[in-house]
Amino acid sequence: MDPEAGPVSYQKLQLWEPGLESEEEEGEISEPLVLYPWRPHDSSGNKIGGLAGAWARPAAALLLLAVGLSLAVRQLQISRGYTRSVGSVLPPPTGHSHHPGVYHHGAIISPAAACSSLGRELLVAGGNVVDAGIGAALCLSVVHPHATGLGAIFWGLFHNSSSGNSTALTSGPAQILAPGLGLPTALPALRLLHTRFGRLPWPHLLGGPTTLAQEGFQVDTPLARALAAQGTKGLCPLLCHADGTPLGPGTRAANPRLADVLRRAALVPTPHLAGDALLSLMANDLGLEAPSAEPMPTLEPALQLSVPQGILFTTPSPSAGPELLALLEAALHSGEASSDLCPPPLMQATGTPVSSVLAAIDSSGSVLLLTSSLNSSFGSGRLSPSTGVLFSNLVTRSATSAWACPLILRSSLEDTEANVLGLVASGAPMITRAMTSALLRHLAAPQTQSHHQPQHQKGPTESPSTCVQETLLQVTAYAEHAHVSSVPHGCCPFQGF
């Protein structure tokens, strides 16, 4: 690890500093978090103490100019780092380089290039994996409305490398606002996660997503394909041309109403209030009163399972986490081949809920896995006009989140430098079996790689034959580096430094 990059401490920081709220209200919340320590000042009337004679002012001016030029050069170098292409590898300070997907400090992987890039910027600005993951999740709620959004349900799994603890983010029991329309819980869930574990101020995490919603974003291939399959009923004018046809790849879309919601959310001080304003607006669109009591997200210890290779962590019920641990325990005990766990093609379900996943990791082994779902493509297909948010199409008050089972494996609880693996998947009709297959393949992989890679490049790689029909993300902290990969290969842009 680079000597200048120490382990990240995940302590709750002060969310509000004097003057912060007024500054955010008056300016753009999407300003970059890079500090500019030198700015030109009006020197009229100022006296330079300690210098006498006619040479004092020119000498001071030259000194300030030299300092300013030095800092400006440094700032230009940092700024250029922000514009690297998706998946690029920054030259580390030590001079050696790595394959794409291997980084010195931290990395993030998500289904959208813009969101992975935003997550990386938050990491570079001093944020931790929680900041990066939440920022990317809010970004995905703007650019991938077919798979996630502020109307979606979120599950998360956070591993703190400093303490060795893993915490599950749960959305609470699924509840409906109206028949077939789910209550939105995304904002309070993400706000709660940030309140407990985030580092950067909450408003800065919403700056990039707000700008994308207000100024427009480019429709990427996954969204264009979903639109072509779904049609635009209920989605106009947000995602269609003037003639009602769906937007295609490369076209631009904007969601100013959603931008307004994100601006207001940036100013709320508590997780509860983060969801109140959105819920009231969505209920008003339906001609309903907002419920007096709504399900609140919680943070609780993750489920654990001790295995010979370390400790497994996942999310509790009503996610599919308990089912995943039961399958893993049985497979590891019996030595069942991973290929036997893959669901046969005839079992593929046509109505599988669409979900969105992302993962962030740093080289010390802290990991955040987030998964969310509207329960189907574009959820209910019903847009809230005053918020620009799509309702999810939940139809039961206690549905199991079968699409949610993020998994973390830590090789040792006692060793502060233990290897850590994170897996999160979407799109599989039997996702727990696919995750079990992926973990078993991972456990078999290091022995076959250890004699063929340099020490700084060792680590698990993807298994293209893993039985995930859409997306599996893998992140690993190994040999003081952060590794990211995906199945299928190249499905999800990644960024790191």
C-alpha positions in Angstrom: 0.0 0.0 0.0 1.2 3.5 -0.7 2.7 4.9 2.6 0.7 8.1 2.2 -2.6 6.2 2.1 -3.3 4.9 5.6 -6.3 2.8 6.6 -9.7 4.5 6.4 -11.4 5.0 9.8 -15.2 4.7 9.5 -16.3 7.0 12.3 -19.4 9.2 12.2 -18.3 12.7 11.4 -20.0 16.0 12.1 -22.6 16.4 9.4 -23.2 20.1 9.7 -20.5 22.6 10.0 -21.2 26.3 10.8 -22.4 28.0 7.6 -22.6 24.7 5.6 -26.4 24.8 5.2 -26.5 28.4 4.0 -23.6 27.8 1.6 -25.3 24.8 0.0 -28.6 26.7 -0.3 -27.0 29.6 -2.1 -24.6 27.7 -4.4 -24.6 24.6 -6.5 -24.4 21.4 -4.4 -22.7 19.7 -7.2 -19.4 21.6 -6.9 -16.4 19.3 -6.8 -14.9 18.6 -3.4 -11.4 19.6 -4.4 -10.0 22.4 -2.2 -8.4 25.4 -3.8 -6.0 26.8 -1.1 -4.8 29.6 -3.2 -7.0 32.2 -4.6 -6.3 35.8 -5.8 -7.2 38.4 -3.1 -7.7 42.2 -3.3 -4.5 43.5 -1.7 -5.6 47.1 -1.6 -4.9 48.7 1.8 -3.0 45.6 3.1 0.3 46.1 4.7 3.1 43.5 4.7 4.5 43.3 8.2 8.1 42.5 8.8 9.4 43.8 5.5 10.9 47.3 5.2 12.0 49.3 2.2 11.0 49.5 -1.4 11.8 45.9 -2.1 9.3 44.5 0.3 6.2 44.5 -1.8 7.9 43.0 -5.0 9.5 40.3 -2.9 6.2 39.4 -1.3 4.5 39.4 -4.6 7.1 37.1 -6.1 6.8 34.7 -3.2 3.0 34.6 -3.5 3.3 34.0 -7.2 5.7 31.1 -6.7 3.4 29.5 -4.1 0.4 30.1 -6.3 2.0 28.5 -9.4 3.1 25.5 -7.4 -0.4 24.9 -6.1 -2.0 25.5 -9.4 0.2 22.9 -11.0 -0.7 20.4 -8.3 -4.4 21.2 -8.7 -4.1 20.7 -12.5 -2.6 17.2 -11.9 -5.5 16.3 -9.6 -8.1 17.6 -12.0 -6.7 15.6 -14.9 -7.0 12.5 -12.8 -10.8 13.0 -12.7 -11.2 12.7 -16.5 -9.6 9.3 -16.9 -11.7 6.9 -19.0 -13.8 4.2 -17.3 -11.7 1.3 -16.2 -8.4 3.1 -16.6 -5.6 2.5 -14.1 -3.8 5.5 -12.6 -0.1 5.2 -12.3 0.6 4.6 -8.6 3.2 6.7 -6.8 5.5 3.8 -6.5 6.0 3.7 -10.3 4.7 0.1 -11.0 1.4 -0.5 -12.8 -1.4 -3.0 -12.6 -3.9 -4.7 -14.8 -7.3 -2.9 -15.2 -9.4 -3.6 -12.1 -6.5 -3.5 -9.6 -6.0 -0.4 -7.5 -3.8 0.9 -4.7 -6.5 2.7 -2.6 -10.1 2.0 -3.6 -12.5 1.2 -6.4 -16.2 1.1 -7.3 -18.1 -0.9 -9.9 -21.7 -0.3 -11.0 -23.9 -0.8 -14.1 -23.4 2.8 -15.3 -20.2 4.6 -16.3 -21.4 8.0 -15.0 -22.1 6.5 -11.6 -18.9 4.6 -11.2 -17.0 7.8 -12.1 -19.0 9.8 -9.6 -18.2 7.2 -6.9 -14.5 7.4 -7.7 -14.5 11.2 -7.4 -16.0 10.9 -3.9 -13.2 8.4 -3.0 -10.5 10.7 -4.3 -12.1 13.7 -2.4 -11.6 11.9 0.9 -14.8 9.9 1.1 -15.0 6.3 2.2 -16.7 3.4 0.5 -20.0 4.3 2.1 -19.9 7.8 0.6 -18.9 6.4 -2.8 -21.6 3.7 -2.8 -24.4 6.0 -1.7 -23.4 8.6 -4.3 -23.3 6.0 -7.0 -26.7 4.5 -5.9 -28.3 8.0 -6.1 -26.8 8.4 -9.5 -28.3 5.1 -10.6 -31.7 6.2 -9.4 -31.4 9.0 -12.0 -29.8 7.2 -15.0 -31.3 3.7 -14.6 -35.0 4.2 -13.7 -35.8 0.8 -15.2 -33.9 -1.0 -12.4 -33.8 1.3 -9.4 -34.9 4.6 -8.1 -36.1 6.6 -5.1 -39.2 4.4 -5.2 -37.1 1.2 -4.8 -36.3 -1.0 -1.9 -32.7 -1.1 -0.8 -30.6 -3.7 1.0 -27.0 -3.2 1.9 -24.1 -4.9 3.5 -21.2 -2.9 5.0 -18.0 -4.4 6.3 -15.7 -2.2 8.4 -12.1 -3.4 8.1 -11.0 -1.5 11.2 -13.4 -3.3 13.6 -14.0 -6.5 11.6 -17.8 -5.9 12.0 -20.4 -6.3 9.2 -23.7 -4.3 9.3 -26.8 -5.0 7.3 -29.0 -2.2 5.9 -32.6 -3.4 5.9 -35.6 -1.5 4.5 -38.2 -3.1 6.8 -41.3 -5.0 5.7 -42.5 -4.1 2.2 -45.7 -2.0 2.4 -48.0 -0.5 -0.2 -49.1 3.1 -0.6 -51.9 2.1 -2.9 -52.9 -1.3 -4.5 -49.8 -2.4 -6.4 -47.7 0.6 -5.5 -45.0 0.3 -2.9 -44.0 2.9 -0.3 -40.7 4.6 -1.2 -37.9 3.9 1.4 -34.7 4.6 -0.6 -34.0 8.1 0.8 -34.4 7.3 4.5 -32.4 4.0 4.0 -29.4 5.7 2.3 -29.6 8.6 4.7 -29.5 6.3 7.7 -26.5 4.4 6.3 -24.6 7.7 5.7 -25.5 9.1 9.2 -23.9 6.1 10.8 -20.9 5.4 8.6 -20.4 8.2 6.1 -17.5 10.7 6.1 -18.3 13.5 3.6 -21.2 15.9 4.2 -24.5 14.4 3.0 -25.2 17.3 0.6 -22.1 16.6 -1.4 -23.2 13.0 -2.1 -26.3 14.4 -3.8 -24.5 17.0 -5.9 -23.6 14.8 -8.9 -27.0 13.0 -9.1 -28.8 16.4 -8.9 -26.8 17.8 -11.7 -27.5 14.8 -13.9 -31.2 15.0 -13.2 -31.4 18.7 -13.9 -29.1 19.1 -16.8 -29.7 15.8 -18.4 -27.9 12.4 -18.8 -27.1 10.2 -21.8 -29.4 7.2 -22.2 -27.1 4.2 -22.1 -27.6 0.7 -23.7 -29.2 -1.0 -20.7 -31.8 1.7 -20.3 -32.5 1.9 -24.1 -33.0 -1.9 -24.2 -35.4 -1.8 -21.3 -37.3 1.1 -22.9 -37.5 -0.8 -26.2 -38.9 -3.9 -24.4 -41.2 -2.0 -22.1 -42.6 0.7 -24.3 -43.3 4.2 -23.1 -46.8 3.9 -21.6 -46.7 5.9 -18.4 -43.1 7.1 -19.0 -43.8 10.1 -21.3 -42.5 12.7 -21.6 -39.7 11.7 -19.3 -38.2 8.9 -21.5 -39.8 9.3 -24.9 -39.6 11.6 -27.9 -42.3 14.1 -28.8 -44.0 11.4 -31.0 -44.1 9.0 -28.1 -41.4 6.7 -29.3 -38.8 5.5 -26.7 -35.4 7.3 -26.4 -32.6 5.4 -27.9 -28.9 5.0 -26.9 -27.0 8.2 -26.9 -30.0 10.5 -26.6 -30.4 12.8 -23.6 -33.0 12.8 -20.9 -33.6 15.1 -18.0 -35.7 14.8 -14.9 -36.0 18.3 -13.3 -38.7 17.2 -10.8 -36.4 14.5 -9.5 -33.6 17.2 -9.3 -35.9 19.2 -7.0 -36.5 16.3 -4.7 -32.7 15.6 -4.4 -32.1 19.3 -3.6 -34.6 19.2 -0.8 -33.2 15.8 0.4 -29.7 17.3 0.6 -30.9 19.7 3.3 -32.8 17.4 5.7 -31.0 16.6 9.0 -32.4 13.1 9.8 -33.2 9.9 7.9 -36.9 10.1 8.8 -37.3 13.5 7.3 -35.4 12.4 4.2 -38.4 10.3 3.1 -41.3 12.4 4.5 -41.3 15.1 1.8 -41.1 12.6 -1.1 -43.8 10.3 0.4 -46.1 13.3 0.9 -45.7 14.4 -2.7 -46.2 10.9 -4.1 -49.3 10.4 -2.0 -50.7 13.7 -3.2 -50.2 12.6 -6.8 -52.5 9.7 -6.0 -55.1 11.8 -4.2 -54.2 10.1 -0.9 -53.0 11.1 2.5 -49.5 10.0 3.4 -49.6 7.2 6.0 -49.0 8.3 9.6 -46.6 5.4 10.2 -44.3 4.2 7.5 -41.7 1.4 7.6 -38.3 2.7 8.6 -35.0 1.2 7.5 -32.7 -0.2 10.2 -29.1 -1.1 10.7 -28.4 -4.3 12.4 -25.6 -6.9 12.8 -25.2 -9.0 9.7 -25.9 -12.7 9.7 -22.7 -14.8 10.2 -21.5 -18.3 9.3 -18.2 -19.6 10.3 -16.5 -21.7 7.6 -13.0 -23.2 7.4 -12.0 -20.4 5.1 -13.1 -17.6 7.4 -16.4 -15.8 8.3 -19.3 -15.3 5.9 -21.7 -12.3 6.3 -25.0 -11.6 4.6 -28.3 -9.8 5.2 -31.1 -11.1 7.4 -34.7 -12.0 6.6 -36.8 -11.0 4.7 -33.9 -10.9 2.3 -32.6 -14.2 0.8 -29.6 -14.1 3.0 -30.6 -16.9 5.4 -31.3 -19.2 2.4 -27.9 -18.3 1.0 -26.1 -19.3 4.2 -28.1 -22.6 4.4 -27.1 -23.5 0.9 -23.4 -22.5 1.5 -23.2 -24.5 4.7 -24.7 -27.6 3.0 -22.4 -27.2 -0.1 -19.2 -26.7 2.0 -20.1 -29.6 4.2 -20.9 -32.1 1.4 -18.3 -30.8 -1.1 -21.0 -30.4 -3.7 -19.7 -29.3 -7.1 -20.5 -25.7 -7.9 -21.8 -26.6 -11.3 -24.5 -28.7 -9.6 -25.9 -25.6 -8.0 -26.7 -23.7 -11.2 -30.4 -23.7 -12.1 -31.2 -25.5 -15.3 -32.4 -23.4 -18.3 -36.0 -24.7 -17.9 -36.2 -23.0 -14.5 -35.5 -19.6 -15.8 -38.4 -17.3 -14.8 -39.7 -14.8 -17.2 -41.0 -12.5 -14.5 -37.8 -12.2 -12.5 -37.7 -8.9 -10.6 -35.2 -6.5 -12.1 -32.6 -5.3 -9.6 -29.6 -3.0 -9.5 -26.3 -3.7 -7.8 -23.1 -1.9 -7.0 -20.0 -2.5 -4.9 -17.3 -0.3 -3.4 -14.1 -1.4 -1.7 -10.8 0.0 -0.4 -7.5 -1.7 -0.1 -7.8 -2.1 3.6 -10.8 -4.4 3.1 -13.8 -2.1 3.9 -16.6 -3.0 1.6 -20.1 -1.7 0.8 -22.5 -3.8 -1.3 -25.8 -2.3 -2.3 -28.8 -3.9 -4.1 -32.1 -2.4 -4.9 -35.2 -3.3 -6.9 -38.5 -1.8 -8.2 -39.7 -5.4 -8.4 -39.9 -5.4 -12.2 -38.7 -3.3 -15.1 -39.7 0.3 -14.5 -41.6 -0.9 -11.4 -45.3 -0.2 -11.7 -44.7 1.9 -14.8 -46.5 4.7 -13.1 -44.7 8.0 -12.7 -45.2 10.4 -9.9 -45.6 13.7 -11.8 -44.6 16.0 -9.0 -41.4 14.1 -8.1 -40.3 12.3 -11.3 -40.1 9.1 -9.3 -41.5 5.7 -10.5 -43.6 3.8 -8.0 -42.5 0.2 -7.3 -45.1 -2.4 -8.0 -45.1 -4.3 -4.7 -48.2 -6.3 -4.3 -47.8 -7.7 -0.8 -47.0 -6.4 2.7 -44.5 -9.1 3.6 -42.9 -10.2 0.3 -39.5 -11.8 0.7 -36.7 -9.9 -1.1 -35.5 -12.9 -3.0 -33.3 -10.8 -5.2 -31.3 -9.5 -2.2 -28.4 -11.6 -0.7 -25.1 -9.7 -0.8 -22.2 -11.7 0.6 -18.9 -10.9 2.3 -16.2 -13.4 3.2 -13.4 -12.3 5.6 -10.6 -14.8 5.9 -9.9 -13.9 9.6 -11.5 -11.8 12.3 -8.3 -11.5 14.3 -6.0 -10.4 11.4 -6.5 -6.7 10.6 -5.0 -7.3 7.2 -7.1 -10.3 6.3 -8.3 -10.8 2.7 -11.9 -9.7 2.1 -14.2 -10.8 -0.7 -17.6 -9.1 -1.6 -20.1 -10.6 -4.0 -23.4 -9.2 -5.1 -25.6 -10.3 -8.0 -28.8 -9.4 -9.9 -31.0 -11.0 -12.5 -30.8 -14.6 -11.6 -34.1 -16.5 -11.0 -32.4 -18.6 -8.3 -29.9 -16.0 -7.1 -28.9 -17.9 -3.9 -27.7 -20.9 -5.9 -25.8 -18.6 -8.3 -24.1 -16.9 -5.4 -23.2 -20.2 -3.8 -21.6 -21.3 -7.1 -19.6 -18.1 -7.4 -18.3 -18.4 -3.8 -17.2 -22.0 -4.3 -15.4 -21.1 -7.5 -13.7 -18.2 -5.7 -12.5 -20.5 -3.0 -10.9 -22.8 -5.5 -9.3 -20.0 -7.6 -6.4 -18.7 -5.5 -4.6 -22.0 -5.3 -4.4 -22.1 -9.1 -3.2 -18.5 -9.4 -0.7 -18.0 -6.7 2.3 -19.4 -8.6 1.6 -17.4 -11.8 1.1 -13.8 -10.8 3.4 -11.3 -9.2 2.6 -10.6 -5.5 1.0 -7.2 -6.2 -1.3 -8.8 -8.9 -2.4 -11.9 -7.1 -6.0 -12.4 -6.3 -9.3 -14.0 -7.3 -10.5 -13.5 -10.9 -13.9 -13.9 -12.4 -15.4 -17.2 -13.5 -17.3 -16.7 -16.8 -19.2 -19.9 -16.3 -20.8 -18.8 -13.1 -24.5 -19.3 -13.4 -25.6 -15.7 -13.2 -27.9 -14.7 -16.1 -27.3 -11.0 -15.9 -24.8 -9.5 -13.5 -22.4 -10.6 -10.7 -20.0 -8.1 -9.2 -16.9 -9.2 -7.3 -14.6 -7.0 -5.2 -11.6 -8.2 -3.2 -9.0 -6.7 -0.9 -5.9 -8.8 -1.5 -2.2 -8.1 -1.0 -3.0 -4.5 0.0 -4.8 -3.7 -3.2 -8.4 -3.4 -4.3 -9.6 -5.8 -7.1 -12.8 -5.5 -9.0 -14.4 -7.7 -11.7 -17.7 -8.7 -13.1 -19.6 -11.5 -14.7 -20.2 -11.2 -17.6 -16.9 -9.6 -18.3 -17.2 -5.9 -19.1 -20.9 -5.6 -18.1 -20.2 -3.0 -15.5 -17.8 0.0 -15.7 -15.4 0.3 -12.8 -13.2 3.2 -11.5 -10.5 3.3 -8.9 -7.3 5.0 -7.9 
